[in-house]
Structures are given as structure tokens and as C-alpha cells.
Amino acid sequence: MTDATRATRLSFDSTAAQTHLSAADPILGQLMARCGPYRPATTAAPDVFHSLMRAIVYQQLSGKAAGTIHQRVLAALGNGDAPGPHAILATDTDTLRAAGLSANKEASLRALATAQAANELPDESRLGDYDDAELITAYSAIRGIGRWTVEMLLLFHLGRPDVMPIHDLGIRKGYALTYGLTELPKPKALEADCEIWRPYRSVGSWFMWRALEAEGAAPQPG
């Protein structure tokens, strides 16, 4: 059981998106020309439930440590990489804690599993029927899952075109670097400035992380 990287399956034409953005924002266009095509990738599970499960385990941990605990949790639950909600609910606290979960993360996993088992989460077979705001509201209502986590899910797992994670520090740093700002933009100011990226704010956001990487900063999501 390993966290394999896979290309994000996009719900839109990324070439058309980059052409549109280059015309709307020449500075972003120059960055995209330097960095190459929009190619987000993810190590998350192939379905939303297990992607959210992984996100909970990974919170506030380094990638290596989180990956080790994630694999221990999966092993404790059985059923391979996709144990499902009922396996979580059937596993006792001592077993999950022994795998490395904190009390808070165990409670969050149980809350997620309870909601899934009760069919309280969006139907994964028709996620295309839900807009971004509806999914953010539904998933962030679960203990331990915040807006940023759902935004990353939308961008990297579901390949949505117009996600704008205005609170992400990497995006704010990349924007300041790209546009020559002396201070990090405030989230609301960033949101206003990036209106010109609609309806492809996911693409613009992703390239802000790439801008940091080009300057030798620590790798960012995706």
C-alpha cells in the first residue's frame, strides 16, 4: 500500500484555459510560458471519502511521518487502500491510537465515517451535479475538515477550473513574488486582484506555487 502520484483528471480544457489567462493577465502569461503547461497531480486516493480520510491523517505532520501513519492506519483497518467507513467505525480506539492517530484525528475520522455511512455526504457517483460552494459547505461541516482541505480536493482530486484558495500561504507568497509586491497580499485583496483569472482561477493559483518553486522555495501542493 503506497501513496502513488497520479495526474489530476481535469474537468476542463487546460490549453484553452492558459490561452485565456495569457490574454487576460500578461504577467501570469509570462510565468506560464516559463513554467510550462498546467499539470496538477495528486497522491490522494481515487475517491473523495478516502482522500478526505488521508487529509485528516496528514494534517500538521511532515509528509514522511504522515505517510507512515497513514499506511499504519490502513493496515489496522484492513481492506487495502480503501477500507471504507464501516471498517473505521468497527475498529476500536486503542487500535487506531496505536497506529499513530491522535485523539482529535481519531474523532475526525469517526465523524467522517459516520457521515458517509449515513449517506449524509454528497453522492460520489454524481459529484458533477454539485458546484464548488455546495461541496465546500458539505465537506467542511465534518469535524477536522476545513475549507482549505476541500479546496485542495476540488483543485487536485476533482480537477475543477475555478478554485481560489485565498488563505493559502504559498499562493499568497507566489503572487507577491510574481507581481513584485513588497508584502503578502491579504486574502480578500488577493481574491479581488485575481478576479481577472475567472473562470480559471485554479490554473492561476497552481502557477503561484510554481513561481515559488522556480525561486527555489519549498515545494507547494500539487
C-alpha positions, 0 to 999 in steps of 0.5 A: 500500500503506497501513496502513488502520484497520479495526474489530476483528471481535469474537468476542463480544457487546460490549453484553452484555459492558459490561452485565456489567462495569457490574454487576460493577465500578461504577467501570469502569461509570462510565468506560464510560458516559463513554467510550462503547461498546467499539470496538477497531480495528486497522491490522494486516493481515487475517491473523495471519502478516502482522500478526505480520510488521508487529509485528516491523517496528514494534517500538521505532520511532515509528509514522511511521518504522515505517510507512515501513519497513514499506511499504519492506519490502513493496515489496522483497518484492513481492506487495502487502500480503501477500507471504507467507513464501516471498517473505521467505525468497527475498529476500536480506539486503542487500535487506531491510537496505536497506529499513530492517530491522535485523539482529535484525528481519531474523532475526525475520522469517526465523524467522517465515517459516520457521515458517509455511512449515513449517506449524509455526504454528497453522492460520489457517483454524481459529484458533477451535479454539485458546484464548488460552494455546495461541496465546500459547505458539505465537506467542511461541516465534518469535524477536522475538515476545513475549507482549505482541505476541500479546496485542495480536493476540488483543485487536485482530486476533482480537477475543477477550473475555478478554485481560489484558495485565498488563505493559502500561504504559498499562493499568497507568497507566489503572487507577491513574488510574481507581481513584485509586491513588497508584502503578502497580499491579504486574502480578500485583496488577493481574491479581488486582484485575481478576479481577472483569472475567472473562470480559471482561477485554479490554473492561476493559483497552481502557477503561484506555487510554481513561481515559488518553486522556480525561486527555489522555495519549498515545494507547494501542493500539487 
